[in-house]
């Protein structure tokens, strides 16, 4: 089954999603409708709840698409935070060592 399985009012293939990241005008968690506009050769993103300007991405601008779950995103963020804390911890020790030898 296709991701764009349903059609919107204009007859274009459409899907409702929760927006995550990548477009400045939209914030994380916004409910959006993505539709394929074959006439203008673009994908259109429209906010479903808030009054946001529609975003039109030409097919050439889309370089990759990946379907991920919210759980996968949360796990990735957790891993990045742990890595950041470890780096900060070890760099803190290096700073103490450098101060000790430089003074």
C-alpha positions in Angstrom: 0.0 0.0 0.0 1.2 3.5 -0.9 1.9 6.2 1.8 -0.2 8.6 -0.3 -3.2 6.2 -0.3 -6.0 8.8 -0.1 -7.0 11.8 -2.2 -7.7 15.4 -1.0 -10.4 17.8 -2.2 -8.4 18.6 -5.4 -8.1 14.9 -6.3 -4.3 14.8 -5.5 -2.9 11.9 -3.5 -2.6 13.0 0.1 -1.6 11.8 3.6 -2.0 13.3 7.1 1.2 13.3 9.3 2.8 14.9 12.3 5.5 17.3 11.3 9.0 16.8 12.9 11.7 19.0 11.4 13.1 20.8 8.4 10.9 23.7 7.5 11.3 26.9 9.5 7.7 28.1 9.4 6.5 24.9 11.0 7.1 23.7 14.6 7.6 20.1 15.8 4.3 18.2 16.4 2.2 20.3 13.9 -0.5 18.2 12.2 0.1 18.6 8.4 -1.4 17.2 5.2 1.1 16.3 2.5 -0.2 16.0 -1.1 1.4 15.2 -4.4 0.6 17.9 -7.0 1.5 16.4 -10.3 0.3 19.5 -12.2 2.9 21.7 -10.6 5.4 18.8 -10.0 5.6 19.4 -6.3 4.7 18.1 -2.8 2.6 20.5 -0.9 2.5 20.7 2.9 -0.4 22.4 4.6 -0.9 22.8 8.3 -4.2 21.2 9.4 -4.8 23.1 12.6 -2.8 26.3 12.6 -2.8 29.1 10.0 0.6 28.5 8.4 1.6 29.3 4.8 1.6 26.2 2.6 5.0 24.9 1.6 5.7 23.6 -1.9 8.7 21.4 -2.5 9.6 20.7 -6.1 10.2 17.0 -6.8 13.8 17.8 -7.5 14.3 19.2 -4.0 13.3 16.0 -2.3 16.5 14.0 -2.1 15.4 11.3 0.3 12.4 10.0 2.3 12.4 7.8 5.3 9.5 6.5 7.3 10.4 6.5 11.0 8.4 6.0 14.1 8.3 8.5 17.0 9.9 5.8 19.2 12.9 5.6 16.8 13.3 9.4 17.0 13.2 9.4 20.8 15.8 6.5 21.0 18.1 8.5 18.7 17.8 11.6 20.8 18.5 9.6 24.0 21.7 8.1 22.4 22.9 11.6 21.3 22.3 13.0 24.8 24.3 10.2 26.4 27.1 10.8 23.9 27.1 14.5 24.6 27.2 13.9 28.4 30.1 11.5 28.0 32.1 13.9 25.8 31.4 16.8 28.3 32.5 14.5 31.2 35.8 13.5 29.5 36.6 17.0 28.2 36.1 18.3 31.7 38.7 15.9 33.0 41.1 16.9 30.1 40.7 20.5 31.0 41.6 19.8 34.6 44.7 17.9 33.5 45.8 20.6 31.1 45.3 23.3 33.8 47.4 21.2 36.1 50.3 20.9 33.7 50.1 24.4 32.2 50.3 26.2 35.6 
